[in-house]
């Protein structure tokens, strides 16, 4: 190995239960940005404060129930998309878009529901 070749180190995140354990920093950022946009929240909505570093978040912690809910919702949307939305060509303008967080949340922490009696 040449001394000039940098050694690529894989980023290993702790406590990933739904996302791939070898997810890239860029892909993880994209997923987290999607949550923030879809729910209109910031990182501390799901991630607990660090007990050892003031002002930082403990991304591996499961202390907040919202993180567990996010995991369940990711599994739910994946199951819905696998069962009902078999997209072969996403460039096809007639393709049905898969279900994602924003489908129901529309920028709100909790999806808004309508009372059927008022429809």
C-alpha positions as CSV (number, residue, x, y, z in Angstrom):
1,X,0.0,0.0,0.0
2,X,1.3,3.4,-1.0
3,X,2.0,6.0,1.7
4,X,0.1,8.4,-0.5
5,X,-3.1,6.5,-0.6
6,X,-5.5,7.6,2.2
7,X,-7.1,4.8,4.1
8,X,-10.9,4.9,3.8
9,X,-12.5,4.4,7.1
10,X,-16.1,3.3,7.2
11,X,-18.3,5.4,9.4
12,X,-19.9,3.1,11.9
13,X,-23.0,4.5,13.6
14,X,-24.2,3.1,16.9
15,X,-27.6,1.7,17.5
16,X,-29.0,1.7,14.0
17,X,-31.9,-0.8,14.0
18,X,-33.7,0.1,10.8
19,X,-31.2,2.0,8.7
20,X,-28.3,0.1,7.2
21,X,-25.4,-0.1,9.6
22,X,-22.9,1.0,6.9
23,X,-25.0,4.0,5.7
24,X,-22.9,6.9,4.4
25,X,-22.8,10.2,6.2
26,X,-24.5,11.8,3.2
27,X,-27.3,9.2,3.0
28,X,-27.9,9.4,6.8
29,X,-28.0,13.2,6.5
30,X,-30.6,13.0,3.7
31,X,-32.8,10.7,5.7
32,X,-32.6,12.9,8.8
33,X,-33.2,16.0,6.7
34,X,-36.3,14.3,5.3
35,X,-37.6,13.7,8.8
36,X,-37.0,17.3,9.8
37,X,-38.8,18.6,6.7
38,X,-41.7,16.1,6.8
39,X,-42.5,16.6,10.5
40,X,-41.4,20.3,10.8
41,X,-39.1,19.3,13.7
42,X,-35.4,19.6,14.7
43,X,-33.0,16.8,15.7
44,X,-33.9,17.1,19.4
45,X,-37.4,15.9,18.6
46,X,-36.2,12.3,18.5
47,X,-32.7,12.5,19.9
48,X,-32.0,12.9,23.6
49,X,-29.5,15.4,25.1
50,X,-26.1,14.0,25.9
51,X,-25.6,13.2,29.5
52,X,-21.9,13.8,29.2
53,X,-21.5,16.7,26.7
54,X,-23.6,19.8,27.5
55,X,-25.4,21.2,24.5
56,X,-24.9,18.1,22.4
57,X,-27.3,15.3,21.4
58,X,-26.8,11.6,22.1
59,X,-27.7,10.2,18.7
60,X,-27.3,6.6,19.8
61,X,-29.6,6.9,22.8
62,X,-33.1,5.4,22.8
63,X,-34.3,7.6,25.7
64,X,-36.9,9.5,23.7
65,X,-40.0,7.4,22.6
66,X,-40.2,9.5,19.5
67,X,-37.1,7.7,18.1
68,X,-38.8,4.4,18.6
69,X,-41.9,5.7,16.9
70,X,-39.8,6.9,13.9
71,X,-38.4,3.4,13.6
72,X,-41.9,1.8,13.6
73,X,-43.1,4.4,11.0
74,X,-40.1,3.6,8.8
75,X,-40.9,-0.1,8.9
76,X,-44.6,0.7,8.2
77,X,-43.9,2.8,5.2
78,X,-41.5,0.3,3.8
79,X,-44.1,-2.4,4.1
80,X,-46.8,-0.3,2.5
81,X,-44.5,0.6,-0.4
82,X,-43.3,-3.0,-0.9
83,X,-46.9,-4.4,-0.9
84,X,-48.7,-1.7,-2.8
85,X,-46.3,0.6,-4.7
86,X,-44.1,-1.5,-7.0
87,X,-42.3,1.2,-8.9
88,X,-40.2,-0.1,-11.8
89,X,-39.2,3.2,-13.4
90,X,-39.3,6.3,-11.2
91,X,-38.7,8.4,-14.4
92,X,-42.1,7.4,-15.6
93,X,-44.5,10.3,-15.2
94,X,-47.3,7.9,-14.6
95,X,-45.6,6.1,-11.7
96,X,-47.2,6.3,-8.3
97,X,-45.0,8.0,-5.8
98,X,-44.2,5.9,-2.7
99,X,-45.6,6.7,0.7
100,X,-43.1,8.6,2.9
101,X,-43.3,10.6,6.1
102,X,-44.5,13.7,4.3
103,X,-47.4,11.8,2.8
104,X,-49.3,12.0,6.1
105,X,-47.4,14.5,8.2
106,X,-47.2,17.4,5.7
107,X,-44.7,19.3,7.9
108,X,-46.6,18.6,11.2
109,X,-45.3,16.6,14.2
110,X,-48.6,14.7,14.1
111,X,-50.7,14.0,11.0
112,X,-53.8,16.1,10.9
113,X,-57.0,14.1,10.8
114,X,-60.4,15.1,9.6
115,X,-63.6,14.2,11.4
116,X,-65.7,12.2,8.9
117,X,-68.9,13.8,10.4
118,X,-67.7,17.2,9.1
119,X,-67.1,16.0,5.5
